[in-house]
Amino acid sequence: MNIKIVLFVLCVGICISGFTSDFTAIPHSAGAPVSSTGAPEETTCATSSCHDTAPLNSGNAVTDFHINGLEQGQYYIPGHTYRMQVSIAEPEVMRFGFQIVAVNKEGKNIGTFLITDADRTQSMHNEIRLTDRQYLTYTYAGTSAVETGKGEWTFDWKAPETMEEVTFYLATVSANNDGTDKGDYSYTMNKTIRVNSATSVAENTSLTQSQIKVAPNPTNKESIIVHIPMSSDEASSYSITNIHGQTVQALSVVRISDDKVEIRLPQTISNGVYTVTLMENDTQVTSSFIIHR
């Protein structure tokens, strides 16, 4: 399956009576209005009578969203926690805001955001609609620039125990700090993490009766047990490839019964999604598994 993760930084001023340098009456804001990230069935700040002076994504600020340990083309490890960082930059600006949500292909919340900096971030839910979605947004203190011309927030995201498509929707705001929510600029972006359709391995089911199976899956062991068709010949060959199609070298295969072989994995093999292939004559059967040590 594929995993979509959607991130949005949004509507910074509406809940704090605008950005103003001498604001002292409220120690922190209620955060951006929920369900305004631009994700499916949601609005954005530029279309919700909030920061709507300028069209969406028409300003000069630059938004960046980074997931540590998940570079371009990589897949997440089920149950793993990833450090995330959102930043928005525009020269001389001193107030910024954000909101983020993560949903799957069906628009349902996926994974869990974890607060690592309670001074600058907080978690929110919509109590009226889209109630399953978790939003991470700013606090009032979190609207302050971390340095002149830059807003930044750091938090964690715990991946679900199963693999599926996830999209992060992110909305950001660059505010002019004039005490109103006019004259500001709103931005949206999204980042999708896709998973190979062959990697729905948590259920460990086979596509056909002859499909091989891998256990444990996911594995943190130094070897895997491959359950094979009873008719498989002892002379059959096996290979393991990563998500980029590269073959894992130096495999040691030991047949332990009529329907099982043990494949010992190299100590240097890294975490990730792999495919094991059984080759016999002109026939190939495969199964995917995850290494998470």
N, C-alpha and C positions, 0 to 999 in steps of 0.2 A: 504494500500500500504506500501511498505517498503521505507526507506530513507537511501540512502548511502551518506556517507560523506567521501571525500578523501583528505588527507593532504600530502604535500611533501615539504621538505626543500632541496634546491638544488643550484648547480652551483654558488658558492659564489664568486669565484675569477675572472671569465671571464669578468665581466663588470667593474672591478675596477683595471685592469692591475695587478692582483695578489694581495695577501695579503702581506703587508710589513710594518714594524713598523715605518719606516720613510716616509711613503706615505703622502705627503702634497699638491700635485698639484691639487687633486680633493677632495672637501670637503665631498662629499657623492657619492656612486656608483649609477648606473642606476638600480641596483637590479639584481636578477638572470634572465637569459633569460626566457621569458614567454614560457609556454607550454612545460616545461621540468620536470614536477612533476612525470611522470610515470603513470599518469591517462590514461584512454583509448584514443588512438590516439596521445599520447605524448611520448617524449623521456625522458631520465634522464641525469644527468651530466656525469655519467660513460659511456654513449654511444653516446655522442654528441661532442667528441673532446674537452671536457672541463676538468673536474677532472677525467681523464680516466686512470691514472697510475695504479690504483688498481681496481679489480673487484668490482661491486656494493655490498654493505653490507659486505665487507670483513675486515673492520677495527675493532677497539676495542671500539669506541665511543658508548655511550648509548643515544638513543633518546626517549623522553617522550612527549606525547600529552595528555593534560588534558582538559576536558570540565566541568567547574563548574556547578553543578546542574543537570548534566546528568551522573549518575553513570551507572555501568554495568546493562544492561537489561532495562533501562528506555527509554521512548520516549519523544521527544521534544514537547513543546507546540507551536502550530502555532502562528507566530507573536512575539514570545518571544525572547529576546536578551540574549545570553549566553556569559560569559567571557571565553576565551580560552587561553591556555598557552602552548607554545612549548619550549622544552629545549633539549640541546645536551651536553653531558659531556665526556671529555677525559682529563686525567691528563696532566698538563703543557701546554696544547694548549691555544692560546690566540686569535684565529680568527675562527669564525663559521658563517654559513649562513643557510637560509631556504627559502622555497616557499611552499605555500599551495593553494589548490583549492577544491571546494565542488561541486559535480555533482550528478545527479539523475541516475536512472537505464538506461535512454536513453542517458546519457553522457552530458546532458544539465546542465548549471550552476543552482545552487539552493541556495537560501538565499543570504545574503549580508554580506561581511566582513566590519567591521567598525574599523577605526584606533583609538586607544586609546593612542599610544605613537608614535608621528610623528618623533621623533628623531631616532627611531630604526626600524620603519616599514613604508611601503608604499604600495599602491594599484597599480596594473598594468593590462593591457589588451593586447591581441594579436590583431594587426590590420590587419593581413593577413589571418589567419585561426583560427577556434575555437574562433571566436570573441566575443561570448556571455559569455565566462568564465572569471571570476574575480580571479586574483591571488594576494595574499598578500606575500610580500617578505621583505628583509632587506633593510636598507639604508647603506651607508658606515659606519656611526657611529654605526649602528646596528651589524656590524661584530665583534666588540670588545667584548671580554668576559665580563660578568657581574661580574665574579670573576675568578681567575685562574682555568682554566680547565672546564669552563662552559659558554655556550651561552644560552640566554633566550630571548623570545619575548612574549608579552602579547597583546591581541586584542579581539574584540567582533565579534560575528556572530549573525545576526538577522535571525531567522528561517522564512521560507515562510509562507504565510497565509493558505496554504493547507498542508496536511500530505502525504508524499511520501518517498520512500527510498532515503537515502542520504549517500554518502561515501566521507570522507575527505581523500585526498591523500597528503602525507607529504614527502618532500625530505629534507635532511639535509647534510651539509658538515662540516667536520673537517679539517682545513687547517694548513699547516706547517709554514706559514708566511715567505716563502723564496722569495717572489716577483714573483712567477710564479704560474700557476694552476696545476703544476705537483707535485706528491708526496703527494697529498691530498686524503681524503677518502670520498666517497659519500654513503648516506644511503637513503632508502625509507621505508615507512610504510603506512598503511591505517587504518582507523577506520570507521566502518559502524554502523549507527543507524537504526535499523529496527522498523517498525511500524506494529502493528497487522493489518492484512488484513481487519478486521471488523471496523477499525477506520477511514475510509475515510468519515468522518462525516461532513466535512465542507459544502458539497452540501446538506446534510440532506435528501438524497433520500432513498427510501425503496427498498428492494430486491423483495418483493412480495406485493400484495395488502393488505395482513394482517400484514405486518411489522409495528411495532410501530415506532413512531418518537418522537424526543426530541427537545424541544425549551426552551430558546435560546440555541444555540450550535455553538461555545463554550459558556459557561455561567460563569458569575462572581456573580451570584445571590445566595441567600440562599435556593432556590428551583428550580425545573425544572417542566415543563409541559410536560406530556407524552400523545401524541395523540394515541389513541387505536382503534382497530376495533369496529364498532358499536355493533357487536354481543357479545362483551366481557361482562362477568357476573360481577356484583358488588362484588361477592365473590372471584374474581381472586386475586392472590397474586403477589407481586412484590419483586424483589431483585436487589441490585446493587453490582457489584463486581469490584475490581480494576484489573490492568493488570496482577497481580500475582495470580488471582483467589480468592482473599480474599474477604469475604462478608462484606459490610459496614453495621454496626449495627445501631439500634435505628432510623429506618426510620419512618416518619409519612406520610401516604398516605391519601389524601382527594379527593374524586370524585367531580369534579366541573361541569360536564355535561355528556351526554351520551357517548361522545367520547374523554373525557379528564380527566386526574387525575393530581393532583399536588403532587409531592413528595418533602417533605422538607428535606434538607440535613443537617447532623450534622455540627455544627460549627467547629468541629475539622478535618473535611475532608480536605485533602491536594490537591494541584493542580495535574492534571494528566488526564489519559484516563480511562474511566469507561464504564461498560456495564450494561444497565438496562434490566431485563428480566421479561416478563409477563408470568405467569404460570396459565393455566386454564385447568383443567382435565388432559389429557395426552399431551397437546399441550404447546409448549414454543415458544415465539417470542422474539427477542432481538433487541436492537439498542445501538450503542455506542455514547458517548458524552464526551466532554472535560470540565474540570473545570479549569479556569484560573482567579484567583482573584488578 
